Amino acid sequence: MDISIPAFSKIETGITDVNLSRLNQIAKLFNLSLVELLSTSDANEEKEKFAEINELQQRLQAREAEVIELQKKIIDLYEQLHKKS
């Protein structure tokens, strides 16, 4: 990549930001497009995240149903207590 070790070290440690031409060099080095290089996930990761989100939504809905049932029980208990008074 025609870069000195100290310059590479500064990039690696975050002291120096990587510019667009350097990113293009890195992408070419790994046979990737710039978009592929900067992409944070692949299709499999996206599917896994989507599945995890769906599972969490289902669990949340189940918990919400439990909360509603508990609220109903509290209301029933309150009404019973109020009737005895």
N, CA, C and O atoms as CSV, one atom per row, in Angstrom:
chain,resi,resn,atom,element,x,y,z
A,1,MET,N,N,0.831,-1.200,0.000
A,1,MET,CA,C,0.000,0.000,0.000
A,1,MET,C,C,0.865,1.250,0.000
A,1,MET,O,O,0.351,2.368,-0.005
A,2,ASP,N,N,2.155,1.063,0.006
A,2,ASP,CA,C,3.062,2.207,-0.040
A,2,ASP,C,C,2.817,3.164,1.126
A,2,ASP,O,O,2.596,4.360,0.938
A,3,ILE,N,N,2.863,2.599,2.340
A,3,ILE,CA,C,2.635,3.385,3.553
A,3,ILE,C,C,3.693,2.995,4.577
A,3,ILE,O,O,4.037,1.821,4.718
A,4,SER,N,N,4.199,3.987,5.283
A,4,SER,CA,C,5.236,3.706,6.279
A,4,SER,C,C,4.631,3.035,7.505
A,4,SER,O,O,3.431,3.138,7.759
A,5,ILE,N,N,5.465,2.358,8.246
A,5,ILE,CA,C,5.004,1.689,9.466
A,5,ILE,C,C,4.452,2.698,10.478
A,5,ILE,O,O,3.389,2.457,11.051
A,6,PRO,N,N,5.145,3.827,10.715
A,6,PRO,CA,C,4.569,4.803,11.645
A,6,PRO,C,C,3.214,5.344,11.186
A,6,PRO,O,O,2.320,5.553,12.006
A,7,ALA,N,N,3.057,5.575,9.871
A,7,ALA,CA,C,1.775,6.068,9.356
A,7,ALA,C,C,0.695,5.011,9.539
A,7,ALA,O,O,-0.434,5.323,9.918
A,8,PHE,N,N,1.051,3.756,9.266
A,8,PHE,CA,C,0.102,2.654,9.463
A,8,PHE,C,C,-0.296,2.548,10.920
A,8,PHE,O,O,-1.465,2.335,11.243
A,9,SER,N,N,0.677,2.697,11.792
A,9,SER,CA,C,0.412,2.624,13.231
A,9,SER,C,C,-0.549,3.719,13.666
A,9,SER,O,O,-1.431,3.480,14.491
A,10,LYS,N,N,-0.385,4.927,13.114
A,10,LYS,CA,C,-1.287,6.028,13.467
A,10,LYS,C,C,-2.713,5.748,12.995
A,10,LYS,O,O,-3.677,6.078,13.685
A,11,ILE,N,N,-2.840,5.144,11.828
A,11,ILE,CA,C,-4.176,4.782,11.329
A,11,ILE,C,C,-4.780,3.713,12.225
A,11,ILE,O,O,-5.946,3.792,12.610
A,12,GLU,N,N,-3.971,2.715,12.549
A,12,GLU,CA,C,-4.434,1.587,13.354
A,12,GLU,C,C,-4.887,2.020,14.742
A,12,GLU,O,O,-5.856,1.480,15.276
A,13,THR,N,N,-4.204,2.975,15.319
A,13,THR,CA,C,-4.541,3.424,16.673
A,13,THR,C,C,-5.568,4.546,16.694
A,13,THR,O,O,-5.982,4.996,17.762
A,14,GLY,N,N,-5.984,5.004,15.496
A,14,GLY,CA,C,-7.012,6.031,15.429
A,14,GLY,C,C,-6.500,7.444,15.538
A,14,GLY,O,O,-7.288,8.385,15.627
A,15,ILE,N,N,-5.188,7.609,15.534
A,15,ILE,CA,C,-4.624,8.963,15.594
A,15,ILE,C,C,-4.874,9.693,14.274
A,15,ILE,O,O,-5.173,10.887,14.256
A,16,THR,N,N,-4.746,8.950,13.168
A,16,THR,CA,C,-4.971,9.505,11.825
A,16,THR,C,C,-6.175,8.823,11.201
A,16,THR,O,O,-6.313,7.602,11.267
A,17,ASP,N,N,-7.043,9.620,10.596
A,17,ASP,CA,C,-8.190,9.067,9.882
A,17,ASP,C,C,-7.756,8.541,8.528
A,17,ASP,O,O,-6.797,9.035,7.935
A,18,VAL,N,N,-8.466,7.541,8.045
A,18,VAL,CA,C,-8.191,6.972,6.734
A,18,VAL,C,C,-8.972,7.775,5.699
A,18,VAL,O,O,-10.172,8.000,5.856
A,19,ASN,N,N,-8.272,8.213,4.622
A,19,ASN,CA,C,-8.966,8.968,3.581
A,19,ASN,C,C,-9.529,8.026,2.526
A,19,ASN,O,O,-9.267,6.824,2.556
A,20,LEU,N,N,-10.296,8.572,1.602
A,20,LEU,CA,C,-10.984,7.774,0.595
A,20,LEU,C,C,-10.015,7.014,-0.303
A,20,LEU,O,O,-10.259,5.850,-0.622
A,21,SER,N,N,-8.930,7.646,-0.714
A,21,SER,CA,C,-7.986,6.941,-1.589
A,21,SER,C,C,-7.334,5.769,-0.861
A,21,SER,O,O,-7.071,4.729,-1.466
A,22,ARG,N,N,-7.076,5.931,0.419
A,22,ARG,CA,C,-6.495,4.837,1.199
A,22,ARG,C,C,-7.509,3.704,1.343
A,22,ARG,O,O,-7.144,2.531,1.267
A,23,LEU,N,N,-8.781,4.050,1.552
A,23,LEU,CA,C,-9.826,3.028,1.636
A,23,LEU,C,C,-9.930,2.253,0.323
A,23,LEU,O,O,-10.108,1.035,0.327
A,24,ASN,N,N,-9.817,2.965,-0.797
A,24,ASN,CA,C,-9.832,2.288,-2.096
A,24,ASN,C,C,-8.656,1.327,-2.226
A,24,ASN,O,O,-8.815,0.227,-2.754
A,25,GLN,N,N,-7.483,1.727,-1.754
A,25,GLN,CA,C,-6.315,0.849,-1.784
A,25,GLN,C,C,-6.554,-0.413,-0.960
A,25,GLN,O,O,-6.227,-1.520,-1.387
A,26,ILE,N,N,-7.120,-0.232,0.209
A,26,ILE,CA,C,-7.392,-1.383,1.090
A,26,ILE,C,C,-8.410,-2.306,0.440
A,26,ILE,O,O,-8.252,-3.526,0.473
A,27,ALA,N,N,-9.457,-1.733,-0.154
A,27,ALA,CA,C,-10.477,-2.542,-0.830
A,27,ALA,C,C,-9.859,-3.355,-1.955
A,27,ALA,O,O,-10.135,-4.548,-2.082
A,28,LYS,N,N,-9.028,-2.723,-2.771
A,28,LYS,CA,C,-8.369,-3.434,-3.874
A,28,LYS,C,C,-7.461,-4.535,-3.349
A,28,LYS,O,O,-7.387,-5.613,-3.939
A,29,LEU,N,N,-6.776,-4.273,-2.253
A,29,LEU,CA,C,-5.880,-5.260,-1.661
A,29,LEU,C,C,-6.631,-6.549,-1.306
A,29,LEU,O,O,-6.093,-7.647,-1.445
A,30,PHE,N,N,-7.862,-6.404,-0.851
A,30,PHE,CA,C,-8.670,-7.559,-0.458
A,30,PHE,C,C,-9.676,-7.986,-1.532
A,30,PHE,O,O,-10.555,-8.807,-1.270
A,31,ASN,N,N,-9.546,-7.430,-2.733
A,31,ASN,CA,C,-10.445,-7.760,-3.845
A,31,ASN,C,C,-11.905,-7.468,-3.511
A,31,ASN,O,O,-12.793,-8.268,-3.809
A,32,LEU,N,N,-12.140,-6.333,-2.898
A,32,LEU,CA,C,-13.485,-5.918,-2.519
A,32,LEU,C,C,-13.806,-4.575,-3.146
A,32,LEU,O,O,-12.911,-3.807,-3.499
A,33,SER,N,N,-15.088,-4.305,-3.278
A,33,SER,CA,C,-15.482,-2.940,-3.638
A,33,SER,C,C,-15.426,-2.107,-2.363
A,33,SER,O,O,-15.374,-2.640,-1.255
A,34,LEU,N,N,-15.437,-0.810,-2.543
A,34,LEU,CA,C,-15.419,0.074,-1.373
A,34,LEU,C,C,-16.659,-0.144,-0.512
A,34,LEU,O,O,-16.585,-0.104,0.716
A,35,VAL,N,N,-17.792,-0.373,-1.160
A,35,VAL,CA,C,-19.042,-0.630,-0.427
A,35,VAL,C,C,-18.914,-1.907,0.394
A,35,VAL,O,O,-19.318,-1.940,1.556
A,36,GLU,N,N,-18.351,-2.964,-0.203
A,36,GLU,CA,C,-18.181,-4.223,0.522
A,36,GLU,C,C,-17.245,-4.042,1.707
A,36,GLU,O,O,-17.474,-4.602,2.779
A,37,LEU,N,N,-16.197,-3.261,1.513
A,37,LEU,CA,C,-15.236,-3.017,2.594
A,37,LEU,C,C,-15.901,-2.310,3.761
A,37,LEU,O,O,-15.655,-2.637,4.922
A,38,LEU,N,N,-16.746,-1.337,3.442
A,38,LEU,CA,C,-17.369,-0.542,4.499
A,38,LEU,C,C,-18.633,-1.167,5.061
A,38,LEU,O,O,-19.167,-0.700,6.067
A,39,SER,N,N,-19.114,-2.221,4.418
A,39,SER,CA,C,-20.309,-2.893,4.897
A,39,SER,C,C,-20.013,-3.547,6.242
A,39,SER,O,O,-18.966,-4.167,6.430
A,40,THR,N,N,-20.956,-3.396,7.175
A,40,THR,CA,C,-20.738,-3.924,8.520
A,40,THR,C,C,-21.285,-5.323,8.716
A,40,THR,O,O,-20.999,-5.965,9.727
A,41,SER,N,N,-22.072,-5.805,7.761
A,41,SER,CA,C,-22.633,-7.135,7.942
A,41,SER,C,C,-22.917,-7.760,6.585
A,41,SER,O,O,-22.940,-7.072,5.564
A,42,ASP,N,N,-23.129,-9.050,6.584
A,42,ASP,CA,C,-23.495,-9.742,5.353
A,42,ASP,C,C,-24.934,-10.229,5.447
A,42,ASP,O,O,-25.606,-10.013,6.456
A,43,ALA,N,N,-25.398,-10.878,4.404
A,43,ALA,CA,C,-26.801,-11.309,4.345
A,43,ALA,C,C,-27.151,-12.275,5.470
A,43,ALA,O,O,-28.242,-12.197,6.035
A,44,ASN,N,N,-26.234,-13.187,5.801
A,44,ASN,CA,C,-26.505,-14.150,6.874
A,44,ASN,C,C,-26.676,-13.445,8.216
A,44,ASN,O,O,-27.559,-13.785,9.004
A,45,GLU,N,N,-25.822,-12.467,8.459
A,45,GLU,CA,C,-25.940,-11.717,9.715
A,45,GLU,C,C,-27.273,-10.980,9.770
A,45,GLU,O,O,-27.913,-10.920,10.820
A,46,GLU,N,N,-27.691,-10.420,8.634
A,46,GLU,CA,C,-28.964,-9.711,8.585
A,46,GLU,C,C,-30.116,-10.660,8.892
A,46,GLU,O,O,-31.028,-10.306,9.639
A,47,LYS,N,N,-30.080,-11.862,8.320
A,47,LYS,CA,C,-31.134,-12.843,8.577
A,47,LYS,C,C,-31.152,-13.243,10.043
A,47,LYS,O,O,-32.220,-13.378,10.640
A,48,GLU,N,N,-29.962,-13.434,10.630
A,48,GLU,CA,C,-29.884,-13.806,12.039
A,48,GLU,C,C,-30.439,-12.694,12.924
A,48,GLU,O,O,-31.160,-12.957,13.887
A,49,LYS,N,N,-30.097,-11.454,12.591
A,49,LYS,CA,C,-30.600,-10.324,13.374
A,49,LYS,C,C,-32.114,-10.217,13.255
A,49,LYS,O,O,-32.803,-9.955,14.241
A,50,PHE,N,N,-32.632,-10.421,12.043
A,50,PHE,CA,C,-34.076,-10.361,11.820
A,50,PHE,C,C,-34.782,-11.450,12.627
A,50,PHE,O,O,-35.818,-11.203,13.245
A,51,ALA,N,N,-34.209,-12.665,12.616
A,51,ALA,CA,C,-34.797,-13.768,13.382
A,51,ALA,C,C,-34.760,-13.462,14.875
A,51,ALA,O,O,-35.720,-13.740,15.595
A,52,GLU,N,N,-33.658,-12.894,15.335
A,52,GLU,CA,C,-33.538,-12.555,16.754
A,52,GLU,C,C,-34.555,-11.480,17.138
A,52,GLU,O,O,-35.164,-11.547,18.206
A,53,ILE,N,N,-34.733,-10.497,16.272
A,53,ILE,CA,C,-35.716,-9.443,16.539
A,53,ILE,C,C,-37.115,-10.028,16.614
A,53,ILE,O,O,-37.895,-9.670,17.496
A,54,ASN,N,N,-37.437,-10.933,15.683
A,54,ASN,CA,C,-38.755,-11.568,15.713
A,54,ASN,C,C,-38.969,-12.352,17.002
A,54,ASN,O,O,-40.038,-12.288,17.610
A,55,GLU,N,N,-37.943,-13.092,17.412
A,55,GLU,CA,C,-38.047,-13.869,18.652
A,55,GLU,C,C,-38.254,-12.947,19.847
A,55,GLU,O,O,-39.085,-13.225,20.712
A,56,LEU,N,N,-37.511,-11.863,19.897
A,56,LEU,CA,C,-37.645,-10.915,21.001
A,56,LEU,C,C,-39.017,-10.253,21.004
A,56,LEU,O,O,-39.585,-10.003,22.067
A,57,GLN,N,N,-39.555,-9.968,19.813
A,57,GLN,CA,C,-40.892,-9.387,19.745
A,57,GLN,C,C,-41.937,-10.371,20.273
A,57,GLN,O,O,-42.865,-9.975,20.977
A,58,GLN,N,N,-41.786,-11.644,19.933
A,58,GLN,CA,C,-42.723,-12.651,20.433
A,58,GLN,C,C,-42.632,-12.779,21.948
A,58,GLN,O,O,-43.648,-12.889,22.634
A,59,ARG,N,N,-41.409,-12.763,22.462
A,59,ARG,CA,C,-41.236,-12.853,23.915
A,59,ARG,C,C,-41.833,-11.630,24.598
A,59,ARG,O,O,-42.434,-11.738,25.667
A,60,LEU,N,N,-41.665,-10.470,23.976
A,60,LEU,CA,C,-42.221,-9.248,24.536
A,60,LEU,C,C,-43.743,-9.301,24.554
A,60,LEU,O,O,-44.369,-8.885,25.529
A,61,GLN,N,N,-44.334,-9.807,23.490
A,61,GLN,CA,C,-45.792,-9.937,23.441
A,61,GLN,C,C,-46.286,-10.890,24.525
A,61,GLN,O,O,-47.319,-10.643,25.148
A,62,ALA,N,N,-45.551,-11.977,24.750
A,62,ALA,CA,C,-45.924,-12.921,25.805
A,62,ALA,C,C,-45.854,-12.246,27.171
A,62,ALA,O,O,-46.737,-12.434,28.007
A,63,ARG,N,N,-44.809,-11.465,27.395
A,63,ARG,CA,C,-44.671,-10.755,28.676
A,63,ARG,C,C,-45.779,-9.719,28.848
A,63,ARG,O,O,-46.301,-9.539,29.948
A,64,GLU,N,N,-46.135,-9.041,27.760
A,64,GLU,CA,C,-47.211,-8.062,27.838
A,64,GLU,C,C,-48.528,-8.740,28.205
A,64,GLU,O,O,-49.319,-8.192,28.973
A,65,ALA,N,N,-48.762,-9.925,27.660
A,65,ALA,CA,C,-49.979,-10.679,28.000
A,65,ALA,C,C,-49.958,-11.065,29.477
A,65,ALA,O,O,-50.990,-11.011,30.145
A,66,GLU,N,N,-48.791,-11.455,29.990
A,66,GLU,CA,C,-48.660,-11.792,31.415
A,66,GLU,C,C,-48.958,-10.573,32.279
A,66,GLU,O,O,-49.641,-10.677,33.298
A,67,VAL,N,N,-48.448,-9.429,31.870
A,67,VAL,CA,C,-48.677,-8.198,32.631
A,67,VAL,C,C,-50.166,-7.871,32.665
A,67,VAL,O,O,-50.694,-7.485,33.708
A,68,ILE,N,N,-50.842,-8.023,31.536
A,68,ILE,CA,C,-52.285,-7.753,31.478
A,68,ILE,C,C,-53.038,-8.691,32.408
A,68,ILE,O,O,-53.949,-8.262,33.117
A,69,GLU,N,N,-52.667,-9.967,32.413
A,69,GLU,CA,C,-53.323,-10.931,33.307
A,69,GLU,C,C,-53.077,-10.561,34.769
A,69,GLU,O,O,-53.994,-10.640,35.586
A,70,LEU,N,N,-51.875,-10.167,35.100
A,70,LEU,CA,C,-51.576,-9.765,36.477
A,70,LEU,C,C,-52.353,-8.507,36.862
A,70,LEU,O,O,-52.823,-8.389,37.993
A,71,GLN,N,N,-52.488,-7.575,35.929
A,71,GLN,CA,C,-53.275,-6.367,36.208
A,71,GLN,C,C,-54.727,-6.723,36.479
A,71,GLN,O,O,-55.357,-6.156,37.371
A,72,LYS,N,N,-55.256,-7.670,35.700
A,72,LYS,CA,C,-56.639,-8.113,35.925
A,72,LYS,C,C,-56.787,-8.719,37.317
A,72,LYS,O,O,-57.770,-8.458,38.011
A,73,LYS,N,N,-55.813,-9.526,37.721
A,73,LYS,CA,C,-55.866,-10.144,39.053
A,73,LYS,C,C,-55.819,-9.088,40.133
A,73,LYS,O,O,-56.528,-9.195,41.133
A,74,ILE,N,N,-55.005,-8.078,39.955
A,74,ILE,CA,C,-54.905,-7.000,40.943
A,74,ILE,C,C,-56.236,-6.260,41.043
A,74,ILE,O,O,-56.692,-5.936,42.140
A,75,ILE,N,N,-56.849,-5.999,39.909
A,75,ILE,CA,C,-58.149,-5.317,39.907
A,75,ILE,C,C,-59.193,-6.170,40.611
A,75,ILE,O,O,-59.983,-5.659,41.405
A,76,ASP,N,N,-59.199,-7.481,40.320
A,76,ASP,CA,C,-60.148,-8.390,40.979
A,76,ASP,C,C,-59.924,-8.401,42.489
A,76,ASP,O,O,-60.882,-8.329,43.258
A,77,LEU,N,N,-58.680,-8.491,42.912
A,77,LEU,CA,C,-58.371,-8.488,44.339
A,77,LEU,C,C,-58.791,-7.180,44.996
A,77,LEU,O,O,-59.325,-7.177,46.105
A,78,TYR,N,N,-58.544,-6.061,44.300
A,78,TYR,CA,C,-58.936,-4.766,44.829
A,78,TYR,C,C,-60.457,-4.673,44.992
A,78,TYR,O,O,-60.963,-4.167,45.994
A,79,GLU,N,N,-61.173,-5.179,43.975
A,79,GLU,CA,C,-62.638,-5.148,44.045
A,79,GLU,C,C,-63.154,-6.036,45.173
A,79,GLU,O,O,-64.107,-5.665,45.858
A,80,GLN,N,N,-62.536,-7.214,45.379
A,80,GLN,CA,C,-62.932,-8.077,46.483
A,80,GLN,C,C,-62.660,-7.414,47.823
A,80,GLN,O,O,-63.476,-7.494,48.742
A,81,LEU,N,N,-61.527,-6.769,47.929
A,81,LEU,CA,C,-61.190,-6.086,49.154
A,81,LEU,C,C,-62.150,-4.936,49.410
A,81,LEU,O,O,-62.550,-4.706,50.551
A,82,HIS,N,N,-62.517,-4.226,48.382
A,82,HIS,CA,C,-63.427,-3.094,48.499
A,82,HIS,C,C,-64.821,-3.560,48.907
A,82,HIS,O,O,-65.502,-2.862,49.658
A,83,LYS,N,N,-65.261,-4.725,48.428
A,83,LYS,CA,C,-66.578,-5.248,48.759
A,83,LYS,C,C,-66.640,-5.656,50.223
A,83,LYS,O,O,-67.687,-5.518,50.855
A,84,LYS,N,N,-65.533,-6.158,50.775
A,84,LYS,CA,C,-65.503,-6.601,52.179
A,84,LYS,C,C,-65.513,-5.417,53.134
A,84,LYS,O,O,-65.912,-5.560,54.289
A,85,SER,N,N,-65.081,-4.257,52.671
A,85,SER,CA,C,-64.998,-3.103,53.545
A,85,SER,C,C,-66.303,-2.454,53.823
A,85,SER,O,O,-66.357,-1.464,54.552
